[in-house]
Amino acid sequence: MGRFERQYAGVTAHMDWYTNTQGQQVLAVEHDASRRVFEMIETDVSSASQSVELLDRVRGTISRNTSAFSH
């Protein structure tokens, strides 16, 4: 059995799509421990490519500033 190791230990996040009151699709990526929102987009149509782009932006934020998310 293999061992799972994170590239950025201690930083976990989750993402959710939901529909806001204007009918737009909203995707937010949130830090699990602090509930800080890393990034968020609002769009008329959701897509997998938008999810990937948003996660890439979040990954860049975390890699540049890991200490800001360690609390």
C-alpha positions as YAML, in Angstrom:
chain: A
units: angstrom
residues:
- id: 1
  name: MET
  ca: [0.00, 0.00, 0.00]
- id: 2
  name: GLY
  ca: [1.31, 3.45, -0.91]
- id: 3
  name: ARG
  ca: [1.67, 6.37, 1.45]
- id: 4
  name: PHE
  ca: [-0.14, 9.64, 0.78]
- id: 5
  name: GLU
  ca: [1.87, 12.82, 1.35]
- id: 6
  name: ARG
  ca: [0.72, 16.34, 0.64]
- id: 7
  name: GLN
  ca: [2.95, 18.77, -1.15]
- id: 8
  name: TYR
  ca: [1.72, 21.53, 1.21]
- id: 9
  name: ALA
  ca: [1.41, 19.80, 4.56]
- id: 10
  name: GLY
  ca: [-1.13, 21.32, 6.92]
- id: 11
  name: VAL
  ca: [-3.17, 23.17, 4.29]
- id: 12
  name: THR
  ca: [-6.48, 21.59, 3.40]
- id: 13
  name: ALA
  ca: [-9.30, 23.16, 1.47]
- id: 14
  name: HIS
  ca: [-12.60, 22.26, -0.07]
- id: 15
  name: MET
  ca: [-14.65, 23.70, -2.89]
- id: 16
  name: ASP
  ca: [-18.37, 23.91, -3.54]
- id: 17
  name: TRP
  ca: [-20.57, 25.07, -6.39]
- id: 18
  name: TYR
  ca: [-23.88, 26.66, -5.43]
- id: 19
  name: THR
  ca: [-26.48, 28.95, -7.01]
- id: 20
  name: ASN
  ca: [-26.80, 32.49, -5.63]
- id: 21
  name: THR
  ca: [-30.01, 34.55, -5.43]
- id: 22
  name: GLN
  ca: [-29.34, 36.06, -8.89]
- id: 23
  name: GLY
  ca: [-29.24, 32.57, -10.45]
- id: 24
  name: GLN
  ca: [-25.47, 32.59, -11.00]
- id: 25
  name: GLN
  ca: [-23.25, 29.61, -10.30]
- id: 26
  name: VAL
  ca: [-20.75, 30.39, -7.52]
- id: 27
  name: LEU
  ca: [-17.61, 28.39, -6.80]
- id: 28
  name: ALA
  ca: [-15.72, 29.03, -3.58]
- id: 29
  name: VAL
  ca: [-12.52, 27.41, -2.35]
- id: 30
  name: GLU
  ca: [-12.31, 27.54, 1.43]
- id: 31
  name: HIS
  ca: [-9.54, 26.76, 3.94]
- id: 32
  name: ASP
  ca: [-10.84, 23.92, 6.12]
- id: 33
  name: ALA
  ca: [-9.33, 25.04, 9.43]
- id: 34
  name: SER
  ca: [-10.01, 28.79, 9.37]
- id: 35
  name: ARG
  ca: [-12.95, 28.88, 6.90]
- id: 36
  name: ARG
  ca: [-11.10, 31.64, 5.05]
- id: 37
  name: VAL
  ca: [-12.18, 31.88, 1.40]
- id: 38
  name: PHE
  ca: [-9.10, 31.58, -0.80]
- id: 39
  name: GLU
  ca: [-10.84, 32.42, -4.07]
- id: 40
  name: MET
  ca: [-14.36, 32.66, -5.44]
- id: 41
  name: ILE
  ca: [-15.95, 33.09, -8.86]
- id: 42
  name: GLU
  ca: [-19.49, 33.87, -10.00]
- id: 43
  name: THR
  ca: [-20.54, 32.81, -13.48]
- id: 44
  name: ASP
  ca: [-23.66, 32.12, -15.51]
- id: 45
  name: VAL
  ca: [-22.58, 28.57, -16.38]
- id: 46
  name: SER
  ca: [-20.37, 26.28, -14.29]
- id: 47
  name: SER
  ca: [-17.69, 24.11, -15.89]
- id: 48
  name: ALA
  ca: [-14.92, 21.75, -14.95]
- id: 49
  name: SER
  ca: [-12.35, 24.00, -16.64]
- id: 50
  name: GLN
  ca: [-13.36, 26.91, -14.38]
- id: 51
  name: SER
  ca: [-12.91, 24.64, -11.35]
- id: 52
  name: VAL
  ca: [-9.42, 23.65, -12.50]
- id: 53
  name: GLU
  ca: [-8.43, 27.27, -13.19]
- id: 54
  name: LEU
  ca: [-9.64, 28.36, -9.76]
- id: 55
  name: LEU
  ca: [-7.78, 25.55, -8.01]
- id: 56
  name: ASP
  ca: [-4.61, 26.47, -9.92]
- id: 57
  name: ARG
  ca: [-4.92, 30.07, -8.67]
- id: 58
  name: VAL
  ca: [-5.44, 28.83, -5.10]
- id: 59
  name: ARG
  ca: [-2.46, 26.49, -5.35]
- id: 60
  name: GLY
  ca: [-0.33, 29.44, -6.47]
- id: 61
  name: THR
  ca: [-1.55, 31.52, -3.53]
- id: 62
  name: ILE
  ca: [-0.76, 28.76, -1.06]
- id: 63
  name: SER
  ca: [2.70, 28.06, -2.49]
- id: 64
  name: ARG
  ca: [3.64, 31.76, -2.35]
- id: 65
  name: ASN
  ca: [2.31, 32.32, 1.15]
- id: 66
  name: THR
  ca: [2.00, 29.04, 3.07]
- id: 67
  name: SER
  ca: [2.60, 30.69, 6.46]
- id: 68
  name: ALA
  ca: [-0.54, 32.82, 6.08]
- id: 69
  name: PHE
  ca: [-2.68, 29.69, 6.10]
- id: 70
  name: SER
  ca: [-1.04, 27.80, 8.95]
- id: 71
  name: HIS
  ca: [-3.16, 29.33, 11.75]
...
